[in-house]
Amino acid sequence: MALNKVVICGVNTANLPTLKNKEKEELFSKILKGDLKAREDYIKGNLRLVLSVIQRFSNSGEMVDDLFQVGCVGLIKAIDNFDISHNVKFSTYAVPMIIGEIRRYLRDNNSIRVSRSLRDTAYKALQAKEKLLRENNKEPTISEISKELGINKEDIVFALDAIQDPVSLFEPVYNDGGDSLYIMDQVSDKKNKEERWVRSIALKEAMKKLPEREFEILKLRFFEGMTQMEVANQIHISQAQVSRLEKSAIRHMKRYLG
């Protein structure tokens, strides 16, 4: 996949516009009123997001033009389903939608054969996952997906595993101009609970030195086992901000602990 291409699907990627936050808000306000020109401008203003996402699929063997087109479909779906009342940054919402659309495309074109019934179960689970994500603005659990579909949890896990490609937890998902967001940042840590932290008085003392917001983020992430998206929703900031504050807090603690 030639990621150094300048012209993709007839689009000169070197000249793609970049929207400022105020411009995004104004355009989305017009979109909600049915302004098709504003929708087109919003799509163009977020094409760099698609370019950023498709880089992670550079080893898929697919043509960059095809992935870009599919990514644009995911972007449009994200725009059409985005709810500004949830106070979530658009890129935070759109990236998983774009990735999901590309993954579906790659699965449909995968040479590895998966049984039709298994594939159908997986697709139903993915559709239910997206539905629950839109409704609740947080990543649904396997139990919630199971309840939504009326399908055994084990069957859902088996089906999803069968169609997934292995990826590194430290693979970057997206960079919004600051620190990169990694797959690891999207994963809930169910084992790293309070008992691991309270073993060390030094760690507790280090946490007391943190600003209030950084302390709260570490508590929710590592004491409660929340994902960064769940933390972002709870304290009403973007996932990118949670990522930066979390890294900042850990740096402060490392300096304190020496």
Backbone hydrogen bonds, N-H to C=O, Kabsch-Sander energy under -0.5 kcal/mol:
donor,donor_aa,acceptor,acceptor_aa,energy
3,L,1,M,-1.3
5,K,2,A,-1.1
8,I,6,V,-0.7
8,I,11,V,-2.5
11,V,8,I,-2.2
12,N,10,G,-0.5
13,T,6,V,-3.1
13,T,11,V,-1.2
15,N,12,N,-1.5
16,L,13,T,-0.9
19,L,45,G,-0.7
24,K,20,K,-2.4
25,E,21,N,-2.2
26,E,22,K,-2.3
27,L,23,E,-2.7
28,F,24,K,-2.6
29,S,25,E,-1.9
30,K,26,E,-1.6
31,I,27,L,-2.4
32,L,28,F,-2.2
33,K,29,S,-0.5
33,K,30,K,-0.8
34,G,31,I,-2.2
35,D,30,K,-2.2
36,L,34,G,-0.9
39,R,35,D,-1.5
40,E,36,L,-2.2
41,D,37,K,-2.3
42,Y,38,A,-2.2
43,I,39,R,-2.2
44,K,40,E,-2.4
45,G,41,D,-2.3
46,N,42,Y,-0.5
46,N,43,I,-1.4
47,L,44,K,-1.2
49,L,46,N,-0.9
50,V,46,N,-1.0
51,L,47,L,-2.2
52,S,48,R,-2.3
53,V,49,L,-2.0
54,I,50,V,-2.5
55,Q,51,L,-0.8
56,R,53,V,-1.5
57,F,54,I,-1.4
58,S,55,Q,-1.5
60,S,57,F,-1.9
67,L,63,M,-2.1
68,F,64,V,-2.5
69,Q,65,D,-2.1
70,V,66,D,-2.3
71,G,67,L,-2.8
72,C,68,F,-2.1
73,V,69,Q,-1.5
74,G,70,V,-1.8
75,L,71,G,-2.2
76,I,72,C,-2.5
77,K,73,V,-2.3
78,A,74,G,-2.1
79,I,75,L,-2.3
80,D,76,I,-2.4
81,N,77,K,-1.4
82,F,78,A,-1.1
84,I,82,F,-0.6
86,H,83,D,-1.5
87,N,84,I,-1.5
93,Y,89,K,-1.5
94,A,90,F,-3.1
95,V,91,S,-2.3
97,M,93,Y,-0.8
98,I,94,A,-2.6
99,I,95,V,-2.7
100,G,96,P,-2.5
101,E,97,M,-2.0
102,I,98,I,-2.2
103,R,99,I,-2.8
104,R,100,G,-2.1
105,Y,101,E,-1.9
106,L,102,I,-2.6
107,R,103,R,-2.5
108,D,104,R,-2.4
109,N,105,Y,-1.2
110,N,107,R,-1.3
119,R,115,S,-2.6
120,D,116,R,-2.7
121,T,117,S,-2.1
122,A,118,L,-2.2
123,Y,119,R,-2.6
124,K,120,D,-2.4
125,A,121,T,-2.2
126,L,122,A,-2.4
127,Q,123,Y,-2.5
128,A,124,K,-2.5
129,K,125,A,-2.3
130,E,126,L,-2.2
131,K,127,Q,-2.2
132,L,128,A,-2.7
133,L,129,K,-2.1
134,R,130,E,-2.3
135,E,131,K,-2.2
136,N,132,L,-2.7
137,N,133,L,-1.9
145,I,141,T,-2.2
146,S,142,I,-2.8
147,K,143,S,-2.3
148,E,144,E,-2.2
149,L,145,I,-2.1
150,G,146,S,-2.3
151,I,146,S,-1.2
156,I,152,N,-1.7
157,V,153,K,-2.5
158,F,154,E,-2.4
159,A,155,D,-2.2
160,L,156,I,-2.6
161,D,157,V,-2.3
162,A,158,F,-1.6
163,I,159,A,-0.9
163,I,160,L,-0.6
164,Q,160,L,-0.5
164,Q,161,D,-0.7
171,E,168,S,-1.6
173,V,181,L,-4.0
174,Y,181,L,-1.3
176,D,179,D,-0.6
181,L,174,Y,-3.3
182,Y,180,S,-0.5
183,I,171,E,-1.8
184,M,169,L,-2.6
185,D,182,Y,-1.2
186,Q,182,Y,-0.6
186,Q,183,I,-1.6
187,V,183,I,-0.5
187,V,184,M,-1.0
190,K,188,S,-1.0
193,K,191,K,-2.5
194,E,223,F,-0.7
196,R,193,K,-1.6
197,W,193,K,-0.7
197,W,194,E,-1.0
198,V,194,E,-2.7
199,R,195,E,-0.6
200,S,197,W,-1.6
201,I,199,R,-0.6
204,K,200,S,-1.6
205,E,201,I,-2.5
206,A,202,A,-2.2
207,M,203,L,-2.2
208,K,204,K,-1.4
209,K,205,E,-0.7
209,K,206,A,-1.0
210,L,207,M,-1.5
215,F,211,P,-2.5
216,E,212,E,-2.2
217,I,213,R,-2.2
218,L,214,E,-2.4
219,K,215,F,-2.3
220,L,216,E,-2.4
221,R,217,I,-2.7
222,F,218,L,-2.8
223,F,218,L,-0.7
223,F,219,K,-1.6
224,E,219,K,-1.6
226,M,220,L,-2.3
228,Q,185,D,-1.3
231,V,227,T,-2.1
232,A,228,Q,-2.6
233,N,229,M,-2.2
234,Q,230,E,-1.8
235,I,231,V,-2.4
236,H,232,A,-1.0
237,I,232,A,-1.6
242,V,238,S,-1.9
243,S,239,Q,-2.5
244,R,240,A,-2.2
245,L,241,Q,-2.8
246,E,242,V,-2.7
247,K,243,S,-2.2
248,S,244,R,-2.3
249,A,245,L,-2.6
250,I,246,E,-2.2
251,R,247,K,-2.1
252,H,248,S,-2.3
253,M,249,A,-2.3
254,K,250,I,-2.2
255,R,251,R,-2.1
256,Y,252,H,-2.0
257,L,253,M,-2.6
258,G,254,K,-1.3
